[in-house]
Structures are given as structure tokens and as C-alpha cells.
Amino acid sequence: MAVAPADLFVLIDREFRRRKARECPACTLQLPYRVDRGEGANWDMIAPRNCGHGCASVFEDLVREFQQLYELQRSG
């Protein structure tokens, strides 16, 4: 399913906040960006820094899941 970057961000951010460690006040996400590849998802995101609460691992799992479900719409 093709979605706009802002819409994909809302979906991922909501799920990230639900799954990440409650003790971590620092980890936030950035907008997904388009990546033109021959295979696989046409987007990626920058991972949060390693905070010591395991948020980076949660983020990586979440991005893998969402990359199988969504692709970014082409602009224009």
C-alpha cells in the first residue's frame, strides 16, 4: 500500500511509542525518506541513537515490519 511520508510517520511513531521502553524519554523518530532500490522497500528511516533502553532494537523490528506493508507514494 502506498502512503505519504507524513502518514507513514504517524503510523510508525504511534507504534514505536507503544513498544519502546517507558523509561526512555529521549528516543524520537524522523520522517521516512525515499530510497530507490531494485528490490525491497522504497523507503528507510534514521534509527534513534543507542539509548541503553533497547529502543534501537524496537525501531529496527518495527521498520522491517512496516517496510513489508507500506511503500512511499511517488511525489508529483
PQR file with spaces between the fields and no chain letter, atoms N, CA, C, O and H, PARSE charges and radii, in Angstrom:
ATOM       1  N    MET     1       0.849   -1.168    0.000 -0.4000 1.5000
ATOM       2  CA   MET     1       0.000    0.000    0.000 -0.0000 2.0000
ATOM       3  C    MET     1       0.900    1.238    0.000  0.5500 1.7000
ATOM       4  O    MET     1       1.838    1.325    0.792 -0.5500 1.4000
ATOM       5  N    ALA     2       0.619    2.179   -0.873 -0.4000 1.5000
ATOM       6  CA   ALA     2       1.407    3.406   -0.976 -0.0000 2.0000
ATOM       7  C    ALA     2       0.799    4.488   -0.075  0.5500 1.7000
ATOM       8  O    ALA     2      -0.405    4.739   -0.109 -0.5500 1.4000
ATOM       9  H    ALA     2      -0.143    2.108   -1.517  0.4000 1.0000
ATOM      10  N    VAL     3       1.657    5.117    0.725 -0.4000 1.5000
ATOM      11  CA   VAL     3       1.221    6.171    1.640 -0.0000 2.0000
ATOM      12  C    VAL     3       2.187    7.349    1.565  0.5500 1.7000
ATOM      13  O    VAL     3       3.327    7.203    1.125 -0.5500 1.4000
ATOM      14  H    VAL     3       2.636    4.913    0.752  0.4000 1.0000
ATOM      15  N    ALA     4       1.720    8.508    1.996 -0.4000 1.5000
ATOM      16  CA   ALA     4       2.551    9.702    2.070 -0.0000 2.0000
ATOM      17  C    ALA     4       3.527    9.559    3.240  0.5500 1.7000
ATOM      18  O    ALA     4       3.212    8.884    4.221 -0.5500 1.4000
ATOM      19  H    ALA     4       0.794    8.626    2.354  0.4000 1.0000
ATOM      20  N    PRO     5       4.709   10.185    3.154 -0.5600 1.5000
ATOM      21  CA   PRO     5       5.683   10.086    4.245  0.2800 2.0000
ATOM      22  C    PRO     5       5.117   10.494    5.605  0.5500 1.7000
ATOM      23  O    PRO     5       5.388    9.836    6.610 -0.5500 1.4000
ATOM      24  N    ALA     6       4.340   11.565    5.645 -0.4000 1.5000
ATOM      25  CA   ALA     6       3.780   12.021    6.923 -0.0000 2.0000
ATOM      26  C    ALA     6       2.810   11.001    7.512  0.5500 1.7000
ATOM      27  O    ALA     6       2.782   10.793    8.725 -0.5500 1.4000
ATOM      28  H    ALA     6       4.120   12.099    4.829  0.4000 1.0000
ATOM      29  N    ASP     7       2.018   10.366    6.652 -0.4000 1.5000
ATOM      30  CA   ASP     7       1.075    9.357    7.136 -0.0000 2.0000
ATOM      31  C    ASP     7       1.809    8.123    7.659  0.5500 1.7000
ATOM      32  O    ASP     7       1.431    7.556    8.684 -0.5500 1.4000
ATOM      33  H    ASP     7       2.041   10.534    5.667  0.4000 1.0000
ATOM      34  N    LEU     8       2.852    7.715    6.951 -0.4000 1.5000
ATOM      35  CA   LEU     8       3.647    6.576    7.406 -0.0000 2.0000
ATOM      36  C    LEU     8       4.329    6.898    8.725  0.5500 1.7000
ATOM      37  O    LEU     8       4.401    6.048    9.613 -0.5500 1.4000
ATOM      38  H    LEU     8       3.159    8.176    6.118  0.4000 1.0000
ATOM      39  N    PHE     9       4.831    8.120    8.858 -0.4000 1.5000
ATOM      40  CA   PHE     9       5.461    8.541   10.102 -0.0000 2.0000
ATOM      41  C    PHE     9       4.490    8.424   11.271  0.5500 1.7000
ATOM      42  O    PHE     9       4.858    7.917   12.331 -0.5500 1.4000
ATOM      43  H    PHE     9       4.773    8.810    8.137  0.4000 1.0000
ATOM      44  N    VAL    10       3.271    8.880   11.091 -0.4000 1.5000
ATOM      45  CA   VAL    10       2.268    8.820   12.164 -0.0000 2.0000
ATOM      46  C    VAL    10       2.044    7.376   12.597  0.5500 1.7000
ATOM      47  O    VAL    10       1.996    7.088   13.793 -0.5500 1.4000
ATOM      48  H    VAL    10       2.973    9.292   10.230  0.4000 1.0000
ATOM      49  N    LEU    11       1.908    6.472   11.641 -0.4000 1.5000
ATOM      50  CA   LEU    11       1.691    5.057   11.968 -0.0000 2.0000
ATOM      51  C    LEU    11       2.869    4.463   12.732  0.5500 1.7000
ATOM      52  O    LEU    11       2.685    3.793   13.747 -0.5500 1.4000
ATOM      53  H    LEU    11       1.948    6.706   10.669  0.4000 1.0000
ATOM      54  N    ILE    12       4.079    4.714   12.238 -0.4000 1.5000
ATOM      55  CA   ILE    12       5.266    4.145   12.871 -0.0000 2.0000
ATOM      56  C    ILE    12       5.522    4.787   14.231  0.5500 1.7000
ATOM      57  O    ILE    12       5.846    4.089   15.193 -0.5500 1.4000
ATOM      58  H    ILE    12       4.228    5.259   11.413  0.4000 1.0000
ATOM      59  N    ASP    13       5.382    6.092   14.320 -0.4000 1.5000
ATOM      60  CA   ASP    13       5.628    6.789   15.583 -0.0000 2.0000
ATOM      61  C    ASP    13       4.668    6.313   16.666  0.5500 1.7000
ATOM      62  O    ASP    13       5.068    6.106   17.811 -0.5500 1.4000
ATOM      63  H    ASP    13       5.119    6.659   13.539  0.4000 1.0000
ATOM      64  N    ARG    14       3.419    6.144   16.305 -0.4000 1.5000
ATOM      65  CA   ARG    14       2.426    5.661   17.278 -0.0000 2.0000
ATOM      66  C    ARG    14       2.810    4.278   17.807  0.5500 1.7000
ATOM      67  O    ARG    14       2.748    4.026   19.010 -0.5500 1.4000
ATOM      68  H    ARG    14       3.094    6.313   15.375  0.4000 1.0000
ATOM      69  N    GLU    15       3.204    3.390   16.901 -0.4000 1.5000
ATOM      70  CA   GLU    15       3.567    2.040   17.320 -0.0000 2.0000
ATOM      71  C    GLU    15       4.887    2.034   18.088  0.5500 1.7000
ATOM      72  O    GLU    15       5.050    1.269   19.039 -0.5500 1.4000
ATOM      73  H    GLU    15       3.255    3.595   15.923  0.4000 1.0000
ATOM      74  N    PHE    16       5.828    2.883   17.679 -0.4000 1.5000
ATOM      75  CA   PHE    16       7.108    2.980   18.388 -0.0000 2.0000
ATOM      76  C    PHE    16       6.894    3.438   19.824  0.5500 1.7000
ATOM      77  O    PHE    16       7.481    2.876   20.749 -0.5500 1.4000
ATOM      78  H    PHE    16       5.696    3.504   16.907  0.4000 1.0000
ATOM      79  N    ARG    17       6.071    4.436   20.014 -0.4000 1.5000
ATOM      80  CA   ARG    17       5.799    4.930   21.373 -0.0000 2.0000
ATOM      81  C    ARG    17       5.133    3.849   22.226  0.5500 1.7000
ATOM      82  O    ARG    17       5.364    3.774   23.432 -0.5500 1.4000
ATOM      83  H    ARG    17       5.594    4.892   19.263  0.4000 1.0000
ATOM      84  N    ARG    18       4.309    3.014   21.595 -0.4000 1.5000
ATOM      85  CA   ARG    18       3.640    1.933   22.329 -0.0000 2.0000
ATOM      86  C    ARG    18       4.625    0.851   22.750  0.5500 1.7000
ATOM      87  O    ARG    18       4.502    0.292   23.839 -0.5500 1.4000
ATOM      88  H    ARG    18       4.121    3.074   20.614  0.4000 1.0000
ATOM      89  N    ARG    19       5.614    0.547   21.885 -0.4000 1.5000
ATOM      90  CA   ARG    19       6.517   -0.579   22.127 -0.0000 2.0000
ATOM      91  C    ARG    19       7.806   -0.222   22.868  0.5500 1.7000
ATOM      92  O    ARG    19       8.385   -1.079   23.535 -0.5500 1.4000
ATOM      93  H    ARG    19       5.715    1.001   21.000  0.4000 1.0000
ATOM      94  N    LYS    20       8.263    1.022   22.762 -0.4000 1.5000
ATOM      95  CA   LYS    20       9.566    1.360   23.345 -0.0000 2.0000
ATOM      96  C    LYS    20       9.507    1.366   24.865  0.5500 1.7000
ATOM      97  O    LYS    20       8.430    1.368   25.461 -0.5500 1.4000
ATOM      98  H    LYS    20       7.792    1.718   22.220  0.4000 1.0000
ATOM      99  N    ALA    21      10.672    1.370   25.472 -0.4000 1.5000
ATOM     100  CA   ALA    21      10.763    1.356   26.930 -0.0000 2.0000
ATOM     101  C    ALA    21      10.148    2.630   27.512  0.5500 1.7000
ATOM     102  O    ALA    21      10.451    3.737   27.067 -0.5500 1.4000
ATOM     103  H    ALA    21      11.547    1.368   24.987  0.4000 1.0000
ATOM     104  N    ARG    22       9.305    2.463   28.482 -0.4000 1.5000
ATOM     105  CA   ARG    22       8.669    3.625   29.119 -0.0000 2.0000
ATOM     106  C    ARG    22       9.690    4.497   29.840  0.5500 1.7000
ATOM     107  O    ARG    22       9.472    5.694   30.029 -0.5500 1.4000
ATOM     108  H    ARG    22       9.058    1.564   28.844  0.4000 1.0000
ATOM     109  N    GLU    23      10.798    3.894   30.239 -0.4000 1.5000
ATOM     110  CA   GLU    23      11.831    4.629   30.971 -0.0000 2.0000
ATOM     111  C    GLU    23      12.610    5.587   30.077  0.5500 1.7000
ATOM     112  O    GLU    23      13.342    6.439   30.581 -0.5500 1.4000
ATOM     113  H    GLU    23      10.975    2.922   30.086  0.4000 1.0000
ATOM     114  N    CYS    24      12.465    5.465   28.765 -0.4000 1.5000
ATOM     115  CA   CYS    24      13.249    6.260   27.828 -0.0000 2.0000
ATOM     116  C    CYS    24      12.489    7.512   27.396  0.5500 1.7000
ATOM     117  O    CYS    24      11.498    7.421   26.672 -0.5500 1.4000
ATOM     118  H    CYS    24      11.870    4.773   28.356  0.4000 1.0000
ATOM     119  N    PRO    25      12.951    8.678   27.839 -0.5600 1.5000
ATOM     120  CA   PRO    25      12.303    9.922   27.421  0.2800 2.0000
ATOM     121  C    PRO    25      12.950   10.531   26.174  0.5500 1.7000
ATOM     122  O    PRO    25      12.434   11.508   25.629 -0.5500 1.4000
ATOM     123  N    ALA    26      14.062    9.972   25.720 -0.4000 1.5000
ATOM     124  CA   ALA    26      14.884   10.640   24.713 -0.0000 2.0000
ATOM     125  C    ALA    26      14.615   10.222   23.274  0.5500 1.7000
ATOM     126  O    ALA    26      14.736   11.056   22.376 -0.5500 1.4000
ATOM     127  H    ALA    26      14.481    9.179   26.163  0.4000 1.0000
ATOM     128  N    CYS    27      14.264    8.994   23.019 -0.4000 1.5000
ATOM     129  CA   CYS    27      14.196    8.494   21.640 -0.0000 2.0000
ATOM     130  C    CYS    27      12.973    9.011   20.900  0.5500 1.7000
ATOM     131  O    CYS    27      11.835    8.867   21.346 -0.5500 1.4000
ATOM     132  H    CYS    27      14.166    8.316   23.748  0.4000 1.0000
ATOM     133  N    THR    28      13.249    9.615   19.756 -0.4000 1.5000
ATOM     134  CA   THR    28      12.210   10.102   18.863 -0.0000 2.0000
ATOM     135  C    THR    28      12.550    9.642   17.445  0.5500 1.7000
ATOM     136  O    THR    28      13.668    9.201   17.178 -0.5500 1.4000
ATOM     137  H    THR    28      14.174    9.731   19.393  0.4000 1.0000
ATOM     138  N    LEU    29      11.592    9.747   16.556 -0.4000 1.5000
ATOM     139  CA   LEU    29      11.787    9.310   15.187 -0.0000 2.0000
ATOM     140  C    LEU    29      11.779   10.490   14.232  0.5500 1.7000
ATOM     141  O    LEU    29      11.265   11.563   14.547 -0.5500 1.4000
ATOM     142  H    LEU    29      10.684   10.105   16.773  0.4000 1.0000
ATOM     143  N    GLN    30      12.362   10.270   13.053 -0.4000 1.5000
ATOM     144  CA   GLN    30      12.343   11.258   11.984 -0.0000 2.0000
ATOM     145  C    GLN    30      11.468   10.729   10.851  0.5500 1.7000
ATOM     146  O    GLN    30      11.138    9.543   10.816 -0.5500 1.4000
ATOM     147  H    GLN    30      12.779    9.398   12.796  0.4000 1.0000
ATOM     148  N    LEU    31      11.097   11.603    9.934 -0.4000 1.5000
ATOM     149  CA   LEU    31      10.270   11.199    8.804 -0.0000 2.0000
ATOM     150  C    LEU    31      10.972   10.143    7.956  0.5500 1.7000
ATOM     151  O    LEU    31      12.193   10.182    7.803 -0.5500 1.4000
ATOM     152  H    LEU    31      11.365   12.566    9.962  0.4000 1.0000
ATOM     153  N    PRO    32      10.215    9.210    7.412 -0.5600 1.5000
ATOM     154  CA   PRO    32      10.816    8.262    6.465  0.2800 2.0000
ATOM     155  C    PRO    32      11.208    9.013    5.195  0.5500 1.7000
ATOM     156  O    PRO    32      10.591   10.013    4.829 -0.5500 1.4000
ATOM     157  N    TYR    33      12.240    8.511    4.540 -0.4000 1.5000
ATOM     158  CA   TYR    33      12.699    9.131    3.301 -0.0000 2.0000
ATOM     159  C    TYR    33      12.751    8.082    2.202  0.5500 1.7000
ATOM     160  O    TYR    33      12.932    6.892    2.460 -0.5500 1.4000
ATOM     161  H    TYR    33      12.741    7.699    4.838  0.4000 1.0000
ATOM     162  N    ARG    34      12.590    8.547    0.984 -0.4000 1.5000
ATOM     163  CA   ARG    34      12.535    7.669   -0.183 -0.0000 2.0000
ATOM     164  C    ARG    34      13.921    7.153   -0.540  0.5500 1.7000
ATOM     165  O    ARG    34      14.906    7.891   -0.505 -0.5500 1.4000
ATOM     166  H    ARG    34      12.442    9.513    0.774  0.4000 1.0000
ATOM     167  N    VAL    35      13.977    5.862   -0.887 -0.4000 1.5000
ATOM     168  CA   VAL    35      15.202    5.202   -1.332 -0.0000 2.0000
ATOM     169  C    VAL    35      14.836    4.414   -2.582  0.5500 1.7000
ATOM     170  O    VAL    35      13.944    3.566   -2.548 -0.5500 1.4000
ATOM     171  H    VAL    35      13.177    5.263   -0.916  0.4000 1.0000
ATOM     172  N    ASP    36      15.516    4.690   -3.674 -0.4000 1.5000
ATOM     173  CA   ASP    36      15.255    3.939   -4.900 -0.0000 2.0000
ATOM     174  C    ASP    36      16.186    2.742   -4.955  0.5500 1.7000
ATOM     175  O    ASP    36      17.397    2.881   -5.128 -0.5500 1.4000
ATOM     176  H    ASP    36      16.240    5.379   -3.702  0.4000 1.0000
ATOM     177  N    ARG    37      15.601    1.566   -4.805 -0.4000 1.5000
ATOM     178  CA   ARG    37      16.335    0.306   -4.813 -0.0000 2.0000
ATOM     179  C    ARG    37      15.747   -0.589   -5.894  0.5500 1.7000
ATOM     180  O    ARG    37      14.619   -0.385   -6.344 -0.5500 1.4000
ATOM     181  H    ARG    37      14.617    1.453   -4.664  0.4000 1.0000
ATOM     182  N    GLY    38      16.511   -1.560   -6.293 -0.4000 1.5000
ATOM     183  CA   GLY    38      16.000   -2.531   -7.247 -0.0000 2.0000
ATOM     184  C    GLY    38      14.968   -3.451   -6.620  0.5500 1.7000
ATOM     185  O    GLY    38      13.997   -3.837   -7.270 -0.5500 1.4000
ATOM     186  H    GLY    38      17.427   -1.726   -5.927  0.4000 1.0000
ATOM     187  N    GLU    39      15.175   -3.802   -5.363 -0.4000 1.5000
ATOM     188  CA   GLU    39      14.279   -4.703   -4.633 -0.0000 2.0000
ATOM     189  C    GLU    39      14.017   -4.156   -3.250  0.5500 1.7000
ATOM     190  O    GLU    39      14.784   -3.339   -2.739 -0.5500 1.4000
ATOM     191  H    GLU    39      15.965   -3.489   -4.835  0.4000 1.0000
ATOM     192  N    GLY    40      12.953   -4.597   -2.656 -0.4000 1.5000
ATOM     193  CA   GLY    40      12.655   -4.243   -1.275 -0.0000 2.0000
ATOM     194  C    GLY    40      11.920   -2.922   -1.153  0.5500 1.7000
ATOM     195  O    GLY    40      11.441   -2.360   -2.139 -0.5500 1.4000
ATOM     196  H    GLY    40      12.331   -5.260   -3.071  0.4000 1.0000
ATOM     197  N    ALA    41      11.844   -2.448    0.057 -0.4000 1.5000
ATOM     198  CA   ALA    41      11.099   -1.230    0.367 -0.0000 2.0000
ATOM     199  C    ALA    41      11.726   -0.016   -0.325  0.5500 1.7000
ATOM     200  O    ALA    41      12.938    0.044   -0.534 -0.5500 1.4000
ATOM     201  H    ALA    41      12.233   -2.904    0.857  0.4000 1.0000
ATOM     202  N    ASN    42      10.865    0.951   -0.674 -0.4000 1.5000
ATOM     203  CA   ASN    42      11.361    2.155   -1.327 -0.0000 2.0000
ATOM     204  C    ASN    42      11.571    3.297   -0.333  0.5500 1.7000
ATOM     205  O    ASN    42      11.617    4.465   -0.719 -0.5500 1.4000
ATOM     206  H    ASN    42       9.881    0.902   -0.504  0.4000 1.0000
ATOM     207  N    TRP    43      11.698    2.950    0.953 -0.4000 1.5000
ATOM     208  CA   TRP    43      11.923    3.967    1.972 -0.0000 2.0000
ATOM     209  C    TRP    43      12.760    3.404    3.106  0.5500 1.7000
ATOM     210  O    TRP    43      12.938    2.194    3.246 -0.5500 1.4000
ATOM     211  H    TRP    43      11.660    2.001    1.267  0.4000 1.0000
ATOM     212  N    ASP    44      13.272    4.337    3.916 -0.4000 1.5000
ATOM     213  CA   ASP    44      14.037    3.966    5.105 -0.0000 2.0000
ATOM     214  C    ASP    44      13.883    5.090    6.112  0.5500 1.7000
ATOM     215  O    ASP    44      13.287    6.125    5.815 -0.5500 1.4000
ATOM     216  H    ASP    44      13.128    5.320    3.803  0.4000 1.0000
ATOM     217  N    MET    45      14.423    4.883    7.301 -0.4000 1.5000
ATOM     218  CA   MET    45      14.394    5.894    8.360 -0.0000 2.0000
ATOM     219  C    MET    45      15.722    5.855    9.095  0.5500 1.7000
ATOM     220  O    MET    45      16.411    4.835    9.095 -0.5500 1.4000
ATOM     221  H    MET    45      14.908    4.043    7.542  0.4000 1.0000
ATOM     222  N    ILE    46      16.075    6.959    9.716 -0.4000 1.5000
ATOM     223  CA   ILE    46      17.286    7.024   10.535 -0.0000 2.0000
ATOM     224  C    ILE    46      16.938    6.522   11.926  0.5500 1.7000
ATOM     225  O    ILE    46      15.983    6.987   12.548 -0.5500 1.4000
ATOM     226  H    ILE    46      15.515    7.787    9.716  0.4000 1.0000
ATOM     227  N    ALA    47      17.719    5.572   12.402 -0.4000 1.5000
ATOM     228  CA   ALA    47      17.468    4.967   13.713 -0.0000 2.0000
ATOM     229  C    ALA    47      17.829    5.935   14.833  0.5500 1.7000
ATOM     230  O    ALA    47      18.752    6.737   14.691 -0.5500 1.4000
ATOM     231  H    ALA    47      18.495    5.194   11.896  0.4000 1.0000
ATOM     232  N    PRO    48      17.101    5.861   15.949 -0.5600 1.5000
ATOM     233  CA   PRO    48      17.486    6.668   17.102  0.2800 2.0000
ATOM     234  C    PRO    48      18.822    6.174   17.655  0.5500 1.7000
ATOM     235  O    PRO    48      19.204    5.022   17.448 -0.5500 1.4000
ATOM     236  N    ARG    49      19.509    7.040   18.343 -0.4000 1.5000
ATOM     237  CA   ARG    49      20.782    6.650   18.953 -0.0000 2.0000
ATOM     238  C    ARG    49      20.543    5.559   19.990  0.5500 1.7000
ATOM     239  O    ARG    49      19.441    5.404   20.518 -0.5500 1.4000
ATOM     240  H    ARG    49      19.198    7.976   18.510  0.4000 1.0000
ATOM     241  N    ASN    50      21.612    4.806   20.267 -0.4000 1.5000
ATOM     242  CA   ASN    50      21.501    3.757   21.274 -0.0000 2.0000
ATOM     243  C    ASN    50      21.357    4.407   22.650  0.5500 1.7000
ATOM     244  O    ASN    50      22.298    5.016   23.158 -0.5500 1.4000
ATOM     245  H    ASN    50      22.507    4.933   19.838  0.4000 1.0000
ATOM     246  N    CYS    51      20.193    4.274   23.236 -0.4000 1.5000
ATOM     247  CA   CYS    51      19.878    4.950   24.494 -0.0000 2.0000
ATOM     248  C    CYS    51      20.134    4.087   25.726  0.5500 1.7000
ATOM     249  O    CYS    51      20.118    4.591   26.849 -0.5500 1.4000
ATOM     250  H    CYS    51      19.429    3.779   22.823  0.4000 1.0000
ATOM     251  N    GLY    52      20.368    2.796   25.526 -0.4000 1.5000
ATOM     252  CA   GLY    52      20.553    1.908   26.665 -0.0000 2.0000
ATOM     253  C    GLY    52      19.269    1.255   27.142  0.5500 1.7000
ATOM     254  O    GLY    52      19.296    0.439   28.063 -0.5500 1.4000
ATOM     255  H    GLY    52      20.381    2.387   24.613  0.4000 1.0000
ATOM     256  N    HIS    53      18.151    1.598   26.531 -0.4000 1.5000
ATOM     257  CA   HIS    53      16.861    1.008   26.910 -0.0000 2.0000
ATOM     258  C    HIS    53      16.333    0.044   25.852  0.5500 1.7000
ATOM     259  O    HIS    53      15.239   -0.498   26.003 -0.5500 1.4000
ATOM     260  H    HIS    53      18.129    2.261   25.782  0.4000 1.0000
ATOM     261  N    GLY    54      17.094   -0.174   24.791 -0.4000 1.5000
ATOM     262  CA   GLY    54      16.687   -1.114   23.756 -0.0000 2.0000
ATOM     263  C    GLY    54      15.781   -0.535   22.687  0.5500 1.7000
ATOM     264  O    GLY    54      15.193   -1.282   21.905 -0.5500 1.4000
ATOM     265  H    GLY    54      17.983    0.267   24.669  0.4000 1.0000
ATOM     266  N    CYS    55      15.658    0.782   22.639 -0.4000 1.5000
ATOM     267  CA   CYS    55      14.765    1.411   21.658 -0.0000 2.0000
ATOM     268  C    CYS    55      15.230    1.186   20.225  0.5500 1.7000
ATOM     269  O    CYS    55      14.401    1.054   19.324 -0.5500 1.4000
ATOM     270  H    CYS    55      16.135    1.389   23.274  0.4000 1.0000
ATOM     271  N    ALA    56      16.545    1.140   19.997 -0.4000 1.5000
ATOM     272  CA   ALA    56      17.055    0.934   18.636 -0.0000 2.0000
ATOM     273  C    ALA    56      16.610   -0.424   18.100  0.5500 1.7000
ATOM     274  O    ALA    56      16.269   -0.536   16.922 -0.5500 1.4000
ATOM     275  H    ALA    56      17.218    1.248   20.728  0.4000 1.0000
ATOM     276  N    SER    57      16.607   -1.430   18.922 -0.4000 1.5000
ATOM     277  CA   SER    57      16.171   -2.762   18.517 -0.0000 2.0000
ATOM     278  C    SER    57      14.673   -2.768   18.199  0.5500 1.7000
ATOM     279  O    SER    57      14.247   -3.369   17.213 -0.5500 1.4000
ATOM     280  H    SER    57      16.884   -1.339   19.879  0.4000 1.0000
ATOM     281  N    VAL    58      13.885   -2.104   19.028 -0.4000 1.5000
ATOM     282  CA   VAL    58      12.444   -1.983   18.788 -0.0000 2.0000
ATOM     283  C    VAL    58      12.227   -1.270   17.456  0.5500 1.7000
ATOM     284  O    VAL    58      11.393   -1.692   16.654 -0.5500 1.4000
ATOM     285  H    VAL    58      14.231   -1.615   19.829  0.4000 1.0000
ATOM     286  N    PHE    59      12.968   -0.202   17.220 -0.4000 1.5000
ATOM     287  CA   PHE    59      12.857    0.566   15.985 -0.0000 2.0000
ATOM     288  C    PHE    59      13.167   -0.294   14.764  0.5500 1.7000
ATOM     289  O    PHE    59      12.416   -0.282   13.789 -0.5500 1.4000
ATOM     290  H    PHE    59      13.645    0.141   17.871  0.4000 1.0000
ATOM     291  N    GLU    60      14.263   -1.036   14.813 -0.4000 1.5000
ATOM     292  CA   GLU    60      14.657   -1.872   13.677 -0.0000 2.0000
ATOM     293  C    GLU    60      13.589   -2.911   13.352  0.5500 1.7000
ATOM     294  O    GLU    60      13.264   -3.122   12.183 -0.5500 1.4000
ATOM     295  H    GLU    60      14.873   -1.046   15.606  0.4000 1.0000
ATOM     296  N    ASP    61      13.048   -3.554   14.365 -0.4000 1.5000
ATOM     297  CA   ASP    61      11.978   -4.538   14.152 -0.0000 2.0000
ATOM     298  C    ASP    61      10.746   -3.881   13.532  0.5500 1.7000
ATOM     299  O    ASP    61      10.136   -4.420   12.609 -0.5500 1.4000
ATOM     300  H    ASP    61      13.312   -3.383   15.314  0.4000 1.0000
ATOM     301  N    LEU    62      10.402   -2.736   14.044 -0.4000 1.5000
ATOM     302  CA   LEU    62       9.228   -2.013   13.571 -0.0000 2.0000
ATOM     303  C    LEU    62       9.382   -1.582   12.115  0.5500 1.7000
ATOM     304  O    LEU    62       8.448   -1.724   11.326 -0.5500 1.4000
ATOM     305  H    LEU    62      10.897   -2.298   14.794  0.4000 1.0000
ATOM     306  N    VAL    63      10.539   -1.064   11.757 -0.4000 1.5000
ATOM     307  CA   VAL    63      10.772   -0.639   10.376 -0.0000 2.0000
ATOM     308  C    VAL    63      10.695   -1.841    9.437  0.5500 1.7000
ATOM     309  O    VAL    63      10.099   -1.747    8.364 -0.5500 1.4000
ATOM     310  H    VAL    63      11.298   -0.949   12.398  0.4000 1.0000
ATOM     311  N    ARG    64      11.285   -2.960    9.825 -0.4000 1.5000
ATOM     312  CA   ARG    64      11.189   -4.169    8.989 -0.0000 2.0000
ATOM     313  C    ARG    64       9.738   -4.575    8.767  0.5500 1.7000
ATOM     314  O    ARG    64       9.348   -4.913    7.649 -0.5500 1.4000
ATOM     315  H    ARG    64      11.769   -3.036   10.697  0.4000 1.0000
ATOM     316  N    GLU    65       8.943   -4.542    9.824 -0.4000 1.5000
ATOM     317  CA   GLU    65       7.523   -4.899    9.700 -0.0000 2.0000
ATOM     318  C    GLU    65       6.795   -3.958    8.746  0.5500 1.7000
ATOM     319  O    GLU    65       6.061   -4.402    7.863 -0.5500 1.4000
ATOM     320  H    GLU    65       9.259   -4.268   10.732  0.4000 1.0000
ATOM     321  N    PHE    66       7.002   -2.661    8.928 -0.4000 1.5000
ATOM     322  CA   PHE    66       6.283   -1.675    8.132 -0.0000 2.0000
ATOM     323  C    PHE    66       6.790   -1.619    6.694  0.5500 1.7000
ATOM     324  O    PHE    66       6.030   -1.265    5.792 -0.5500 1.4000
ATOM     325  H    PHE    66       7.597   -2.300    9.645  0.4000 1.0000
ATOM     326  N    GLN    67       8.051   -1.960    6.461 -0.4000 1.5000
ATOM     327  CA   GLN    67       8.563   -1.991    5.091 -0.0000 2.0000
ATOM     328  C    GLN    67       7.904   -3.104    4.280  0.5500 1.7000
ATOM     329  O    GLN    67       7.848   -3.023    3.053 -0.5500 1.4000
ATOM     330  H    GLN    67       8.668   -2.248    7.193  0.4000 1.0000
ATOM     331  N    GLN    68       7.415   -4.125    4.941 -0.4000 1.5000
ATOM     332  CA   GLN    68       6.709   -5.199    4.244 -0.0000 2.0000
ATOM     333  C    GLN    68       5.269   -4.814    3.922  0.5500 1.7000
ATOM     334  O    GLN    68       4.648   -5.414    3.045 -0.5500 1.4000
ATOM     335  H    GLN    68       7.461   -4.191    5.938  0.4000 1.0000
ATOM     336  N    LEU    69       4.739   -3.825    4.622 -0.4000 1.5000
ATOM     337  CA   LEU    69       3.342   -3.430    4.455 -0.0000 2.0000
ATOM     338  C    LEU    69       3.139   -2.182    3.593  0.5500 1.7000
ATOM     339  O    LEU    69       2.134   -2.063    2.891 -0.5500 1.4000
ATOM     340  H    LEU    69       5.243   -3.338    5.335  0.4000 1.0000
ATOM     341  N    TYR    70       4.097   -1.254    3.649 -0.4000 1.5000
ATOM     342  CA   TYR    70       3.890    0.061    3.034 -0.0000 2.0000
ATOM     343  C    TYR    70       5.045    0.458    2.134  0.5500 1.7000
ATOM     344  O    TYR    70       6.188    0.046    2.335 -0.5500 1.4000
ATOM     345  H    TYR    70       4.913   -1.350    4.219  0.4000 1.0000
ATOM     346  N    GLU    71       4.720    1.268    1.138 -0.4000 1.5000
ATOM     347  CA   GLU    71       5.734    1.926    0.330 -0.0000 2.0000
ATOM     348  C    GLU    71       5.369    3.399    0.275  0.5500 1.7000
ATOM     349  O    GLU    71       4.210    3.763    0.475 -0.5500 1.4000
ATOM     350  H    GLU    71       3.792    1.602    0.975  0.4000 1.0000
ATOM     351  N    LEU    72       6.345    4.240    0.005 -0.4000 1.5000
ATOM     352  CA   LEU    72       6.067    5.676   -0.067 -0.0000 2.0000
ATOM     353  C    LEU    72       5.503    6.023   -1.429  0.5500 1.7000
ATOM     354  O    LEU    72       5.922    5.481   -2.452 -0.5500 1.4000
ATOM     355  H    LEU    72       7.286    3.944   -0.157  0.4000 1.0000
ATOM     356  N    GLN    73       4.547    6.932   -1.426 -0.4000 1.5000
ATOM     357  CA   GLN    73       3.992    7.426   -2.683 -0.0000 2.0000
ATOM     358  C    GLN    73       5.057    8.211   -3.422  0.5500 1.7000
ATOM     359  O    GLN    73       5.921    8.846   -2.816 -0.5500 1.4000
ATOM     360  H    GLN    73       4.206    7.372   -0.596  0.4000 1.0000
ATOM     361  N    ARG    74       4.982    8.158   -4.712 -0.4000 1.5000
ATOM     362  CA   ARG    74       5.862    8.987   -5.531 -0.0000 2.0000
ATOM     363  C    ARG    74       5.323   10.414   -5.500  0.5500 1.7000
ATOM     364  O    ARG    74       4.121   10.637   -5.638 -0.5500 1.4000
ATOM     365  H    ARG    74       4.280    7.643   -5.205  0.4000 1.0000
ATOM     366  N    SER    75       6.220   11.369   -5.319 -0.4000 1.5000
ATOM     367  CA   SER    75       5.789   12.767   -5.283 -0.0000 2.0000
ATOM     368  C    SER    75       5.556   13.275   -6.704  0.5500 1.7000
ATOM     369  O    SER    75       6.123   12.770   -7.673 -0.5500 1.4000
ATOM     370  H    SER    75       7.197   11.188   -5.207  0.4000 1.0000
ATOM     371  N    GLY    76       4.709   14.282   -6.787 -0.4000 1.5000
ATOM     372  CA   GLY    76       4.458   14.936   -8.067 -0.0000 2.0000
ATOM     373  C    GLY    76       3.401   14.285   -8.794  0.5500 1.7000
ATOM     374  O    GLY    76       3.058   14.709   -9.897 -0.5500 1.4000
ATOM     375  H    GLY    76       4.248   14.691   -6.000  0.4000 1.0000
